[in-house]
Amino acid sequence: MERLSSSAPVPAALRGSVMALGNFDGFHAGHQAVVGRAIERARAEGRPAIVATFDPHPMRLFRPDTPPFRLTTLDQREALFARAGADAMLVFDFTAALAALSPRAYVDLLTSQLGVAAVVTGEDFTFGKDRSGTVESFAALGLPAQAVAPVSDEAGIISSSRIRTALKAGDCDTAARLLTRPFAIRGMVQHGDKLGRTIGFPTANIDMGAYLRPAYGIYAVRGLLADGRVLDGAANLGIRPSFDPPKELLEPHFFDFAESLYDQSIEVQLIRYLHAERKYDGLDALIAGIAQDCADARQILAGTPTLA
């Protein structure tokens, strides 16, 4: 699947597209409904299907001091959009200039520069200066548009906010149900202080970057390697209260695995929250605690289907 930029020409083969327009951070069940409708329409009309997203997230422009909140990286979104059937992902560089466009100028950008023939959005999508453009504005300005209703469950509308709330509470099951897959953190495995391997539990250290911070603590996890292998494990997410100096990391330990993962990009799914971080009284207590966490995680994962 091609990755396009709003500041670069769109290849001729991808002009005349039906575009799913939104941010789609998380790509949860509601987002999937919007993208699915766009792809369905594109196929019916013999057009390319493009999924648009924004980077950085608009909140970073308007509220730059907001703590990290992202649910996916661009690379993760690209893979998810491709799996859904899109032909390309287009990334809007969300700048003050883009935010200041009038609805008419925004539609002209879509149609003239990007070659969009129709858009599909969520019902609450707004665009342009002061968010003055609505779904109805597209048609009024000559661009065919379709709005998709929110997807709901017994607790209400499925949203990224609900997923973030669940993750902050350590509720991996709810997050996975709303996302239709486990929440996953992708990152490059870093060289650390290698303390884990000295006590028999080597870890793959991953910086949390711009991701939302789920509840700190111990998790049963699955690691997805670039070569397709899936590894079961347990991870500490947080600041490692038993070690000095403290440093915020995701540190998965994969069971029965001895290969080096340094400088490789891996994805770690949070399957189940076991407990909050603990400060142990001495090395023996720490080792015993980690061993128990690993045993608990093995049992949980043995009864949990693998979902990519």
Disulfide bonds with the S-S distance in Angstrom:
none
